[in-house]
Structures are given as C-alpha cells and as structure tokens.
Amino acid sequence: MLLRSIATVLGAMVWLSATVEPSCADSWELPEVMTYPSANGRARMIVTPRDLDSQLAYFEDMVDGKATPGQREDGSKAARARVERVQDGRWRVVWDRPIPNGVASVDAIVRDDGRYAATFDDWHGTGYGPNAIVLYGPDGKVVRRLSLGDVLPAFYVDALPHSVSSIDWRGVPRFSDNGSRIMLPIVIPEHGYVRDARTVDLTIRVSDGAASFADAWDWGRARTAGCRVYRAKLAAEAEHKAAFLAPLRRPTINDERSWHDYLNEARARRFGDGRSSWTTVLRKPDAPDYAVSEGWVRERLTDPTMGDAAFATLSEEHLVAVVRRIAASVPAWRMRGTTLYFAVSADRWSAIEAALRHTSATLVQFDPDVSIAQRRDRIASRYGA
C-alpha cells in the first residue's frame, strides 16, 4: 500500500512537470513563535501562531472545509502578535493582539520606535488571500489589509512565479530611512525560474496604508515585463490545451522524459485519472548509464509489491530481449493482481505477451503507432463540459 501511494505521488509529480508553468514543490514546517527585531534592535514584533495538531490534520480539515483546520484542542485558537520596545533598559509591551492570519504570518517588520509594524502573507499561502500585507498602527489596530490584487494588476500576479501553494511575489521588506513608508521589493516576472529575480519597490505609507510605486519609470518597465511573460504564458497554455485535446501519438522526440509523459498520458486516456503506476523507460544498451535502467525493469517485473508498472524504451527490439530474459526467471503466478503496461508497436507486442503470460499479470499494450483520443470526462474535469 505504501509503494502504491508513492507511485501515486510520483505520477502526480510527472503530471505537474508537464503543465505549462513549473510548479515548484512547497515545504511548510509547522509554524513556530517568531521574533522580528527592528533595524536598530530596540523594538521587536513577536508572532505566535495558532496551534496545529500537524500538517496532515491541517490539510485534511481544509479539504473538509472546517473553520479552523488542524486546530489542536488544547492550543491557542488564534494567531497573535506582540510589539515590544526597549524602555529604561527593559522590554516593554507596546501592544498585544490577535492578528487576522488564519495560522501565522510568513514575515514581519517593526519600526525602530515600535509605533508601526506589518506582517506579510499567510502560512501555507504566500501571495494568496487578503493578508499579503497587513499594516498595524501604534495601538495594534489594523491600519490596512492588502491583497496582491489591491496593489498589482491581475495579469501581473498571474505572470509571477507560482508554486503549488504560493506566489513568489516579493523580496525582504524594510522601512524607509525616515520611517514614514514601508519599502517592499516586488518581483519582476521573467521567463522561467530566476534565483535572484529583479525587483521594483512598492511603498506603503504607514499613516494610512496608501500604496504606490517609488519610481513610476521602474514600475512601467516592470509592468511591461509582466505583460510580456503573461502573454507567453497564455500562448503556452493554449498550446498545452491543444496537445491535451489532440489524439495522443508516439513522442516526436525519442528521449526518456517524452516517454515517461507518454506512458502517464496513455494510461490516463485509456483508464482515467484514478489509476497510478510506476513508469520505467529502458535506455539504449550503449548508454553509459544503461545498467541502472535494466535494473528498474527487473525490479518492476519481478516484485509484485511494487504495484502496477508501465514500460517504454528507447529501443523496442532491445526491450523485448530484456523482458524475455527477465521473465524466464519469474515463477508462475508471481505477478498475479498486477497490471503491466507496455508502449510497444504491434509487431513487438506478441513477444511481450508470450514472455510474461505465465506470470499471470494483466498485460496492456499502448501501441505508439495508434493514436489515443482524449477522454470526455478528463476534458470536462479540466476545461468544463
């Protein structure tokens, strides 16, 4: 069961890798109490998260639509923030209040005198929701809450790098030299992933939360870049949709990535998205790393606990020879209850069937020379009826 679950996750990862925009994996540890010192160290903001049982409990409750997902029964029921400053050599509380974040904020800053502070983003949802920027006044009351849609055009937000649960939209915030504004570096969209992305400064006036860009010329160039990336994204999405709707055919490029994608898509088109399996591609025998790929084939064909498996190859003739050799050592009935999928042409399929018939595995052929139409239920699920 564990191996089948792993296979399901791997299948999902392969599908994600085939989508238009790269979706980077997110890793969210349980939130902890965080202390954010001011620039001169004489003030600080302490954010205490709402207590969760576990990440798993949080995700399960989110699916179930619970109001406080993952809540630990004996824990704090709301996120809180406390601002302190040094007075007479000791830390004195300026204010202590619940904050709007559902679990915790992701980042925070406080002015040197402790009069203004701000939090940024929600735990497990950077860039989403109404708490992208929350500005607090001298008494801890919210001066203004801002979502990305309040400060950026929709096309610009769409053009920003997205991961599974977050939008990579900003750099490290800071207060202006005179403390009257928060300076927030906004990421400038670019094609593909950029480790050190360029940014343009958004300013937030602390007295009322008014937002504007520090330099209109810089913002104009950033906006143009965002528009360019957004248009490219729309074009790529249209291309991806066309490929999704078109009949599935043999990959035009004979490489491992293309065959992994083909196997996953062929299985989904034939049997729906509910099934999962390992995908294994046998490399060419003269490849320097060939041996490991034959080891994968052997493992999938001899160990029923691995679950269902799908096979393709960069050399069909060689795959037949390898399957014959491995199958000869597999006991009768060994693979009963397992489904093995093979992407091989019609003239190779009979040899595969003959070699594996005694194992009692269910054998399924995907003939790369025969196109596979898209399923109506998959079209409806992704694009509507």
C-alpha positions in Angstrom: 0.0 0.0 0.0 2.9 2.4 0.8 4.5 1.7 -2.5 1.3 2.3 -4.4 0.9 5.6 -2.5 4.4 6.6 -3.5 3.7 5.7 -7.1 0.6 7.9 -7.0 2.7 10.8 -5.7 5.3 10.3 -8.4 2.6 10.2 -11.0 1.2 13.5 -9.8 4.7 14.9 -9.9 5.1 13.8 -13.5 1.8 15.4 -14.4 2.8 18.6 -12.7 6.1 18.7 -14.6 4.1 18.6 -17.8 2.0 21.6 -17.0 2.7 25.0 -18.6 4.3 26.7 -15.7 6.8 24.9 -13.5 5.2 24.2 -10.1 7.9 24.1 -7.5 7.3 21.9 -4.6 6.5 23.6 -1.3 7.8 22.6 2.1 6.0 24.1 5.1 7.1 23.2 8.6 4.7 23.7 11.4 4.8 27.4 12.3 6.7 28.4 15.4 6.8 31.6 17.5 8.9 34.1 15.5 10.6 37.3 16.7 11.3 40.1 14.2 13.7 42.8 15.5 13.7 46.3 14.2 16.6 47.7 12.3 18.3 49.2 15.4 17.3 46.3 17.6 15.3 48.4 20.1 11.9 47.2 19.1 10.6 43.8 18.1 7.5 42.0 16.9 6.7 38.5 18.2 4.2 36.5 16.2 2.7 33.4 17.9 0.8 31.0 15.6 -2.5 29.3 16.2 -1.7 25.8 17.5 -2.0 23.0 15.0 -2.0 19.2 15.6 0.0 18.5 12.5 0.4 19.4 8.8 -1.7 16.4 7.9 -4.5 17.4 10.2 -4.5 20.9 8.7 -4.7 19.6 5.1 -7.5 17.1 6.0 -9.5 19.7 7.7 -9.0 22.1 4.8 -10.5 19.5 2.5 -13.4 19.1 4.9 -14.0 22.8 5.0 -13.5 23.2 8.7 -13.4 26.8 10.0 -10.1 26.3 12.0 -8.3 23.5 10.1 -5.8 21.4 12.1 -6.7 23.1 15.4 -5.0 21.5 18.5 -7.7 21.0 21.1 -5.8 22.4 24.0 -3.9 25.0 22.0 -4.3 28.7 21.2 -7.3 29.4 18.9 -5.9 32.4 17.0 -2.6 33.8 15.8 -1.3 36.7 17.9 1.3 39.4 17.7 3.1 41.4 20.4 5.2 44.5 19.8 7.8 45.4 22.4 10.4 48.1 22.7 13.3 48.9 25.0 12.4 51.4 27.6 14.6 52.1 30.7 16.8 49.2 29.7 13.9 46.7 29.7 11.5 45.3 27.1 8.1 47.0 27.5 4.9 45.8 25.7 3.5 48.3 23.3 0.5 46.2 22.3 -0.5 42.5 22.2 -3.4 41.5 20.0 -4.9 38.7 17.8 -4.0 39.1 14.1 -6.0 38.3 11.0 -3.8 35.4 9.8 -5.5 32.1 9.9 -2.5 30.3 11.3 0.5 32.7 11.2 2.2 35.3 9.1 5.2 34.4 7.0 7.2 37.6 7.6 7.0 40.8 9.7 8.8 44.1 10.3 8.5 46.7 13.0 9.7 50.3 13.1 12.5 51.3 15.4 10.2 53.1 17.8 7.6 50.3 17.8 4.8 52.6 16.6 4.2 50.8 13.3 4.5 47.2 12.2 3.4 45.0 9.4 3.0 41.3 8.7 3.2 39.7 5.2 1.4 36.6 3.8 -0.3 33.6 5.4 1.4 30.4 6.4 1.0 27.9 3.6 -0.4 30.5 1.2 2.2 33.1 0.3 0.7 35.7 -2.0 -2.9 34.4 -1.7 -5.8 35.9 0.3 -6.4 39.3 2.0 -3.3 39.2 4.3 -0.5 39.7 1.8 0.2 43.0 3.6 -1.3 43.9 7.0 -0.2 47.3 8.5 -0.6 47.9 12.2 -0.8 51.3 13.9 0.6 52.4 17.3 -2.2 50.7 19.3 -2.0 47.5 17.3 -5.2 48.1 15.3 -5.1 47.3 11.7 -4.5 50.4 9.6 -5.0 48.5 6.3 -5.1 44.9 4.9 -4.0 44.4 1.3 -4.2 41.5 -1.1 -2.0 41.3 -4.2 -5.0 42.3 -6.2 -5.1 45.6 -4.3 -1.6 46.6 -5.3 -0.9 44.7 -8.6 -2.8 44.2 -11.9 -4.3 40.7 -12.2 -2.2 39.9 -15.3 1.0 40.8 -13.3 0.0 38.5 -10.5 -0.6 35.7 -13.0 2.8 36.3 -14.6 4.6 35.9 -11.2 6.3 32.6 -10.4 3.8 30.2 -8.8 4.4 27.0 -6.8 1.9 24.5 -5.5 0.6 26.8 -2.7 2.4 30.1 -3.1 3.2 33.0 -5.3 6.8 34.3 -5.3 5.9 38.0 -5.3 8.2 39.9 -3.0 11.7 40.4 -1.5 12.6 41.4 2.0 10.5 44.4 3.3 12.1 47.3 5.1 11.2 50.8 6.5 12.3 53.9 4.6 15.1 55.9 6.2 12.6 58.3 7.8 10.2 55.5 8.8 7.2 57.0 7.0 6.9 54.2 4.5 7.4 50.5 4.1 9.6 49.7 1.1 8.5 46.4 -0.4 10.5 44.9 -3.3 8.1 43.4 -5.9 9.4 40.6 -8.1 9.6 41.4 -11.8 8.3 38.4 -13.8 10.7 36.7 -16.1 10.5 33.6 -18.3 11.4 30.5 -16.3 12.8 30.3 -12.8 15.3 33.0 -11.7 17.1 32.6 -8.4 17.9 36.3 -7.8 14.9 37.9 -9.5 14.9 41.6 -10.3 12.5 43.7 -8.2 10.8 47.1 -8.2 10.0 48.9 -4.9 6.4 49.3 -3.8 5.9 51.8 -1.0 3.2 51.6 1.8 2.6 54.8 3.7 2.3 53.9 7.4 -0.2 56.6 8.3 -3.0 55.2 6.1 -1.6 52.2 4.1 -1.7 54.0 0.8 0.3 52.1 -1.8 2.3 53.4 -4.7 5.5 52.6 -6.6 8.6 54.5 -5.6 9.6 55.1 -9.2 6.9 55.3 -12.0 9.5 54.6 -14.7 10.8 51.5 -13.0 7.2 50.3 -12.4 6.4 50.9 -16.1 9.3 48.7 -17.2 8.3 46.0 -14.6 4.7 46.2 -15.9 5.9 45.7 -19.5 8.0 42.7 -18.5 5.0 41.2 -16.6 2.8 41.8 -19.7 5.3 40.0 -21.9 5.5 37.0 -19.6 1.8 36.9 -19.2 1.2 36.8 -23.0 3.8 34.0 -23.3 2.1 32.1 -20.5 -1.3 32.4 -22.3 0.3 31.1 -25.6 1.9 28.2 -23.7 -1.4 27.3 -22.0 -3.2 27.4 -25.4 -0.5 25.1 -26.8 -0.8 22.8 -23.8 -4.6 22.7 -24.1 -4.3 21.8 -27.8 -2.0 18.9 -27.0 -4.3 17.7 -24.2 -7.3 17.7 -26.6 -5.5 16.2 -29.6 -5.0 12.5 -30.2 -2.0 11.1 -28.3 0.7 9.8 -30.6 4.2 8.5 -30.4 6.6 11.1 -29.0 8.3 13.2 -31.6 11.5 13.1 -29.5 12.8 9.7 -28.5 14.1 10.5 -25.0 13.2 9.4 -21.5 11.2 12.4 -20.5 9.0 12.2 -23.5 8.3 8.5 -23.0 7.5 9.0 -19.2 5.0 11.7 -20.2 3.6 9.4 -22.9 3.1 6.5 -20.5 1.3 8.6 -17.9 -1.0 10.2 -20.5 -1.7 7.0 -22.3 -2.8 5.3 -19.1 -4.9 8.2 -18.1 -6.6 8.3 -21.5 -7.4 4.6 -21.5 -8.4 4.1 -17.9 -8.9 7.6 -16.4 -7.0 9.5 -13.8 -7.9 7.2 -10.9 -5.1 4.7 -11.7 -1.5 5.1 -10.9 1.7 3.1 -11.8 5.4 3.4 -11.9 6.8 4.5 -15.3 10.0 3.0 -16.4 12.0 3.7 -19.6 14.7 1.3 -20.7 17.7 3.2 -22.1 19.6 2.3 -25.2 22.1 -0.6 -24.5 25.1 1.6 -25.4 24.2 4.3 -23.0 26.8 4.7 -20.2 24.1 4.5 -17.5 22.1 1.8 -19.2 22.6 -0.9 -16.4 20.5 1.0 -13.9 17.6 1.3 -16.2 17.6 -2.5 -16.8 17.7 -2.9 -13.0 14.5 -0.8 -12.8 12.8 -3.1 -15.4 13.9 -6.2 -13.5 12.6 -4.8 -10.2 9.2 -3.9 -11.6 8.8 -7.3 -13.4 9.7 -9.5 -10.5 8.4 -7.8 -7.4 4.6 -7.7 -7.1 4.8 -5.5 -4.1 5.9 -2.7 -6.4 2.4 -2.5 -7.8 1.4 -1.7 -11.3 4.1 -0.5 -13.8 4.3 1.0 -17.2 7.2 0.4 -19.6 8.6 2.2 -22.6 12.0 2.1 -24.3 14.4 4.0 -26.5 14.9 0.7 -28.4 11.9 -1.6 -28.8 13.9 -4.6 -30.1 16.2 -4.5 -27.0 13.2 -4.2 -24.6 11.7 -7.4 -26.0 15.0 -9.2 -25.4 15.3 -7.9 -21.8 11.7 -8.8 -21.0 12.2 -12.3 -22.3 15.4 -12.8 -20.3 13.9 -11.4 -17.0 10.6 -13.2 -17.4 12.3 -16.6 -17.8 13.2 -16.4 -14.1 9.8 -15.2 -12.8 7.8 -18.0 -11.2 4.4 -18.8 -12.5 1.6 -16.7 -11.0 4.2 -14.4 -9.4 2.7 -11.2 -10.7 -1.0 -12.1 -10.3 -3.0 -9.0 -9.4 -0.5 -6.6 -11.0 -1.1 -4.7 -14.3 1.9 -4.2 -16.6 1.6 -1.6 -19.4 3.9 -1.6 -22.4 4.3 1.1 -25.0 5.4 -1.1 -27.9 4.3 -1.4 -31.5 2.1 -4.2 -32.8 5.0 -6.3 -34.2 6.7 -6.5 -30.8 3.6 -7.0 -28.6 3.1 -10.7 -29.2 6.6 -11.4 -28.0 6.0 -9.4 -24.8 2.7 -11.3 -24.2 4.3 -14.7 -24.7 7.2 -13.9 -22.4 5.0 -12.7 -19.5 1.8 -14.8 -19.9 2.9 -17.4 -17.2 3.3 -14.6 -14.5 -0.5 -14.0 -14.5 0.0 -10.3 -14.7 -2.7 -8.3 -16.6 -0.9 -7.1 -19.7 -1.9 -3.9 -21.5 -0.4 -2.6 -24.7 -0.2 1.1 -25.7 0.6 1.0 -29.4 2.5 4.2 -30.1 1.5 4.0 -33.8 -2.2 4.1 -32.9 -3.5 7.4 -31.7 -5.4 7.6 -28.4 -8.3 10.0 -28.1 -8.8 12.2 -25.0 -11.5 11.1 -22.6 -14.6 13.2 -22.3 -14.5 13.1 -18.5 -10.9 14.4 -18.4 -11.8 17.2 -20.8 -14.8 18.1 -18.6 -12.8 17.9 -15.4 -10.1 20.3 -16.7 -11.9 22.6 -19.1 -15.6 22.1 -18.3 -18.3 20.4 -20.2 
